[in-house]
Amino acid sequence: MEQLVDFGEQAIFVLMALASVLAVAVGFERAFVFGRNVSKAENILKEIISKIRNHDIVSLKEIESKSSKNIYARFASFSAEHYDKGHESLSELMAGRVVTEKIELEKRLPILSTLGNNAPFLGLLGTVLGVIKAFNGLGTLGNSGAEVVMKSISTALLATAAGLFVAIPVVMTNNFFSKKLKVISQNLEILSREFLASSSTKKV
C-alpha cells in the first residue's frame, strides 16, 4: 500500500513537470502563429477596407503576395478572387473561409484548456495521496512519529501548490489567445460585411 502511494506521489510530480513543459511549448508555438498572422494588422486592415470601398478589387487579388503570412491579406485575396460569383455565393464562401482560418488558429489551444482545467485536480490527487501516506505513518509510528507525519503532510501540500503553479499561467495564456482569436474573428466578419456591401453596390 505504502509503496503504491509513494509511486503515485512521484508520478504526480513527473506529470506536473511534463505538463509544464508541454504548456510552455504550446504557448510559444501559438504565440509565433498568432504573431505571424496579425503582423502589421492595423495597416493592412485599413488598406483592405479602403480598396474595398473604392471597388479596387483587382489589386486585392494580389495583396496576399505582399503579405502572405497575414490572415487578413489571405482572406481579402480569397474574397476578391470570388467577388464576381454573386452576393449569395460570396457570402457562403467567405463564411467557410472564416471557419477554416479559425480552425487553424485554434489548433493546440484545447491542450492549454485541458491542462489549465485539470492541473489543480492532479495536484489535489497528489496531496490526497500524501495525506494517506501521512496518516498511515501516524498509525504505524504513533505519537512518536508526529514530526515525520507533519513533514509528510507538508510535502503533500506541495502537490496542490504545483498544480496551481501550472494551472494559473496556463489559464491566463489560454484566455489571452482566446481573446485574440475573438478579435481576429470579428475583424474577418467586418471584412466580410465590407465585401458584401461592395458587391451589392458595385457598378455593372
Secondary structure as GFF3:
##gff-version 3
##sequence-region A 1 204
A	DSSP	alpha_helix	2	37	.	.	.	ID=ss1
A	DSSP	alpha_helix	41	53	.	.	.	ID=ss2
A	DSSP	alpha_helix	57	60	.	.	.	ID=ss3
A	DSSP	alpha_helix	63	66	.	.	.	ID=ss4
A	DSSP	alpha_helix	71	81	.	.	.	ID=ss5
A	DSSP	three_ten_helix	83	85	.	.	.	ID=ss6
A	DSSP	alpha_helix	87	106	.	.	.	ID=ss7
A	DSSP	alpha_helix	109	141	.	.	.	ID=ss8
A	DSSP	three_ten_helix	142	145	.	.	.	ID=ss9
A	DSSP	alpha_helix	146	201	.	.	.	ID=ss10
###
